[in-house]
Amino acid sequence: MPQFHYVINVRAPQNSRLTLYYSSRFDHARRFVTVRAGSGQGTLDECAKNRGVLPVGRYTVRFWPNYRAGNPAVRGDVWRISDRVCRNRKTVRNDLFIHSSGAPGAPFRHYRTLGCIKIDQADRARLAGAWRSAWGNTRGRLIVSRR
């Protein structure tokens, strides 16, 4: 199954890295794609709902092509990230996605989010193409860490 690794840059959360590792369903070769990504509004507090970075840990992800529901900023090809109870054991981080700014063609201005992982439009297209070519792509994983 495809697997994302998101490494949060603690010095600049909006200049972090997201890598998708996958096996091609055509030749089963192992491949990867790495892109710039951001999470949160600048604070490293994982429990700051709608402001903080995505909490460190393991998640399940599901690809939703051409997503149109909810927040207008989250449109087009997106990956839904599973919910997580924060380390304070009170705050639930939910409604999390890997997304860009709206539908394809919308202007891209920054990597700040309400706690999701945000990538630019061209990188979203690259990741979506890789995901579609991956073996076992109905569901995947996300591992979040810090450096």
Buried (B, 14 or more C-beta within 10 A) or exposed (E): BBBBBBBBBEEEBBEBBBBBBBBEEEEEEEBEBBBBBBBBBEEBBBBBBEBBBBBBBEBEBEBBEEBEEEEEBBBBBBBBBBEBBBEEEEBEBEBBBBBBBBBBEBEBEEBBBBBBBBBBBEBBBBBBEBBBBBEEBEEBBBBBEBE
